[in-house]
């Protein structure tokens, strides 16, 4: 969770806004550029491919759990992480 908060702080979000129950789009209002950058950074740091463009608006806690799960799951391209 702390690393996710660090990434979002690096994108310009104030740390006090980054509570676990905040929703990425509805409450933090991530732009398309920020959404893309966040997705790339999650893949770079954790090897997790998370569809942030999905209809589901993740909370920070949900995203942290998805990253944890995604970093332990094979990509489906034949290679293991």
Secondary structure, DSSP 8 states (H G I E B T S, - for coil): -HHHHHHHHHTT--GGG--TT-BTTTTT---HHHHHHHHHHHHHHH-----TTSSS--BHHHHHHHHHHHTTS--SSS---
